[in-house]
Amino acid sequence: MSEDRNVATERHNPELTIGISAEYLAGKRFDYQEDIAASADVDLLESTPGQDINWLEDVTLLAEDGVPAVFDRYSNSFIKIYFDIPAGHEDEVARKVLMKHLQSGNSYGIQLKRVHCKFPQPELGPWVKNSATVGTNWVPSVLPGWESPAGH
């Protein structure tokens, strides 16, 4: 971890951050954020459902807090990338890191599906063949003190 970025401090001072990072939500960094080889095996065509990569073509390398990053729309957070990215491969690397994040189930948005998904769908999305199905027996959660009045 770089000396100027302290994730533990960021976790305890969220008011100091403008955006939310995947590592903030998870409380840790993932190997594919640190090492280009960790996502090199991602086949973008193979992992894209329906042979339609149009949505993936819109994914580009961005920057968050001055660090290269890719946006995970499923958790509304940035996946920061801490390795050197070869010139000319910026968007490809961003797409592979994003797909690795989604396929691994590390996206906070995907993790929320286990409890909050209201209709049957693949837990890890259409990017992973034979992914477990979630949302088959959704029951609305009730916060104590917020129950509906009797008879309603």
N, C-alpha and C positions, 0 to 999 in steps of 0.2 A: 504494500500500500504506500502511496507517495506521502511524503511528509506534510504537504499542504492540503491533503484530503483525509479527513478523519471521519470514517463512516459512523463510528460510535458517537462522536459529537453530533453529527448530523441527525442521527436517530433521536437524540435527546433534545435537540433544538430545531424541530421542524419549521418553526416560524422563520428560521434563517434561510430556508430554501425556497426557491421560486417554483421549481418543478419537483416531481417525485421520481426517484430512480428505482429501478427494479431491486437494486441492492438495499435500498432503504426499506422497501416493503419486505424483503426476505431476511434482512439483517446480516447479509453476507454477499460476497461476490461469487460468481460462478466461473468455472474453468474457461468457458468459452468467451468470457470477458477479458481474460488475461493472456490467452494463448490462441493464436490464429489456427493452429493445428487442431484445436478442440472442435472447431466447426467445419473443418476442411472436407469432411466426409458427407456433408449435406448436399444432396442432389436436388437443386431447386425445381427442376422439372418433375422429378419423381415425387417430391413431397408436396406438390401443389395439386389440390383436388380438381377434378373435372378438366384437366388439361388446359385450364384457363388461368394464365399467370398475369392477367391484366392488373389485378389488385397488387400483386407483388412487384410489378414494374413501377408502381407509385412509391414504393419504399426506397428511401434514399438515405445516405449517410448525413446525419445532422450533427450538431454539437450541443451539449448541455453542460453548463458551468465550465466552458472552455475545453471540454473533453469530447472526443468523437463519440457519437451515440446513435442509436436507432430507436424509433418510437414503437412501443408496444401498445397498440390501441385497445387491447383486451383488458389491460390494467391501467391505462392512461398514464403510463410511466415510460421513462427512458432507460434503455439498456446501454450503459456506458461501456466503451471499448478502450481497454488500456494497453493495447499492443500496437506496434507500428503497422500501418495499413499500406500495402504496396500501391504506388501511384497507378491510377487507371483502373483500380479494382475496388474503389471505395464503396459503390453501391452494391456490388456483388458480395463483399464482405459483410456489409450491413444486413443484407437479406439473409445470408447464411447464419449470422449470429441471431437474428430474430427467429428464424425457423428452428434453430437449435433450442432456443429459449421456449418456444411454443411446444415443440415436440417433447421436450423433457418434462413438461408439466410445471415448470418453474414460474410461469406467468401467474401473477396473483389473480388476475381475472379468471383464468382457467381453474385455479384452486377454489375460487368462490362457487364454481358450478356445483361442486359436490353437495353443498347445502342449499343453494338458492336457485338452481336451474328448475324452471317450471314445466319444461316439456322434454321428452327424450331426445338426447343428442350425444355424440361421441364426447367423452370427457376431455380428451386431448385434441378435440377438433378433427376435421377431416384430413389433417396432415399425417395422422398416424393410423395405419391399417390395423383393424381389430382392436381399436381403443375401447375401453369399457364404456358402457352407456350409463349416463346419469340423467336424472330428471324424470324417472319413471314413477316415482311415488312422492312428489312434492307436497309438503304440508306447510302452509304459511306459519312463520314463526310469530310468537306472541311475546312481547316484552311484559314482564311483571308490572302490574299497575295500569296497563294499557289494554286490558281485555275488553271485548265488546260487552255491552250491557246484556243481561240475560234476555233471551228471546229474540235477539237480533243477529 
